Amino acid sequence: MSTFTIQDVSRRSGLGEPTLRYYEDVGLIGPIPRDERSGHRRYREEDVGEVEILACLRAVGVSIEDMRTYQANRARGREAAAEQRDLLLRHARRVEAEIAAQRTRLAYLREKAALWDARDRGDAAAEAEAWQRIMEAVSALEAL
């Protein structure tokens, strides 16, 4: 059976070593077995799998508490399927809202660039049109 060091798991998951230690301290993973001679953590393949799941959840902004709920639901299996679905869909809706907000910000930046492009070209009509679209983008940003 292969084992992995904390450095290996950090590189593989994208989580920093302090985060891995924290996740163990708060009970999200582990306890991770230790090498008898050195005392260093030795992650098993199943530990790495758990860490990779947590890394994905963290990457989309799932809280520690919701990670705990996710893990508990996984352990319960099918009986927790509806709760698991609802938990994931709640986060999916939040990510969708964040994407929509980022798209609005992107539109604003593009319109500002169009404004400056029009100014650079000396095109007063295009500048006025860009200014109008900027005002619409500002209204959309204020609505966020």
C-alpha positions as CSV (number, residue, x, y, z in Angstrom):
1,M,0.0,0.0,0.0
2,S,1.4,3.4,-1.0
3,T,1.4,6.3,1.3
4,F,1.9,10.0,0.6
5,T,3.6,12.8,2.4
6,I,1.9,16.0,3.3
7,Q,3.9,17.7,0.5
8,D,2.7,15.1,-2.0
9,V,-0.9,15.6,-0.9
10,S,-0.5,19.4,-1.0
11,R,0.8,19.3,-4.5
12,R,-1.9,16.8,-5.7
13,S,-4.8,18.6,-4.1
14,G,-3.8,22.3,-4.3
15,L,-4.4,22.7,-0.6
16,G,-1.5,24.1,1.4
17,E,0.1,22.1,4.1
18,P,-1.3,24.4,6.9
19,T,-4.8,23.8,5.5
20,L,-4.2,20.0,5.5
21,R,-3.1,20.2,9.1
22,Y,-6.1,22.4,10.0
23,Y,-8.5,20.0,8.3
24,E,-7.1,17.2,10.4
25,D,-7.3,19.3,13.6
26,V,-10.9,20.1,13.0
27,G,-11.8,16.6,12.1
28,L,-12.5,17.0,8.3
29,I,-9.9,14.4,7.5
30,G,-8.1,11.8,9.5
31,P,-6.7,11.3,11.9
32,I,-3.8,10.8,9.5
33,P,-1.5,7.9,10.4
34,R,2.1,8.8,11.3
35,D,5.3,7.2,10.4
36,E,6.5,5.4,13.5
37,R,10.1,6.6,13.2
38,S,9.7,10.2,12.1
39,G,6.2,11.0,13.2
40,H,5.4,12.5,9.8
41,R,2.0,12.2,8.4
42,R,1.5,9.3,5.9
43,Y,-1.7,9.8,3.9
44,R,-3.3,6.7,2.4
45,E,-5.0,6.6,-1.0
46,E,-8.4,6.9,0.7
47,D,-7.2,9.9,2.7
48,V,-6.0,11.6,-0.5
49,G,-9.4,11.0,-2.1
50,E,-11.1,12.7,0.8
51,V,-8.7,15.6,0.6
52,E,-9.4,16.0,-3.2
53,I,-13.1,16.1,-2.5
54,L,-12.6,18.8,0.2
55,A,-10.3,20.7,-2.2
56,C,-13.1,20.8,-4.8
57,L,-15.6,22.0,-2.2
58,R,-13.3,24.6,-0.9
59,A,-12.6,25.9,-4.4
60,V,-16.2,26.7,-4.9
61,G,-16.5,28.4,-1.5
62,V,-18.2,25.7,0.6
63,S,-17.9,26.4,4.3
64,I,-16.2,24.1,6.8
65,E,-19.6,23.4,8.3
66,D,-21.1,22.5,5.0
67,M,-18.1,20.3,4.3
68,R,-18.9,18.5,7.5
69,T,-22.5,18.1,6.4
70,Y,-21.4,16.9,3.0
71,Q,-19.2,14.2,4.6
72,A,-21.9,13.1,7.0
73,N,-24.4,12.8,4.2
74,R,-21.9,10.8,2.1
75,A,-21.5,8.4,5.1
76,R,-25.2,8.0,5.4
77,G,-25.5,7.2,1.7
78,R,-28.8,7.0,-0.1
79,E,-30.9,8.0,2.9
80,A,-29.2,11.4,2.8
81,A,-29.5,11.8,-1.0
82,A,-32.1,14.5,-0.8
83,E,-30.2,16.5,1.8
84,Q,-27.0,16.1,-0.2
85,R,-28.7,17.3,-3.4
86,D,-30.1,20.3,-1.6
87,L,-26.8,21.2,-0.1
88,L,-25.0,21.0,-3.5
89,L,-27.8,22.9,-5.3
90,R,-27.7,25.7,-2.8
91,H,-24.0,26.1,-3.5
92,A,-24.6,25.8,-7.2
93,R,-27.1,28.7,-7.0
94,R,-24.6,30.8,-5.1
95,V,-21.9,30.1,-7.7
96,E,-24.3,31.0,-10.5
97,A,-25.1,34.3,-8.8
98,E,-21.3,35.0,-8.5
99,I,-20.8,34.1,-12.2
100,A,-23.6,36.5,-13.1
101,A,-22.0,39.2,-11.0
102,Q,-18.7,38.6,-12.7
103,R,-20.3,38.8,-16.1
104,T,-21.8,42.1,-15.2
105,R,-18.4,43.4,-14.1
106,L,-16.8,42.1,-17.3
107,A,-19.4,43.9,-19.4
108,Y,-18.6,47.1,-17.5
109,L,-14.9,46.7,-18.2
110,R,-15.4,46.0,-21.9
111,E,-17.6,49.1,-22.2
112,K,-15.0,51.2,-20.5
113,A,-12.4,49.9,-22.9
114,A,-14.8,50.6,-25.8
115,L,-15.1,54.2,-24.5
116,W,-11.4,54.7,-24.4
117,D,-11.0,53.0,-27.8
118,A,-13.5,55.5,-29.3
119,R,-11.6,58.4,-27.6
120,D,-8.4,57.1,-29.1
121,R,-9.9,57.0,-32.5
122,G,-11.6,60.4,-32.1
123,D,-15.0,58.9,-32.8
124,A,-17.5,61.0,-30.8
125,A,-20.5,59.0,-31.9
126,A,-18.9,55.7,-30.7
127,E,-17.8,57.4,-27.5
128,A,-21.4,58.5,-26.8
129,E,-22.7,55.1,-27.5
130,A,-20.1,53.5,-25.2
131,W,-21.0,56.0,-22.5
132,Q,-24.6,55.0,-22.7
133,R,-23.7,51.3,-22.3
134,I,-21.4,52.2,-19.4
135,M,-24.3,53.8,-17.6
136,E,-26.4,50.7,-18.2
137,A,-23.6,48.5,-16.8
138,V,-23.3,50.8,-13.8
139,S,-27.0,50.4,-13.1
140,A,-26.6,46.6,-13.4
141,L,-23.6,46.8,-11.0
142,E,-25.6,48.8,-8.5
143,A,-28.3,46.1,-8.6
144,L,-25.8,43.5,-7.4
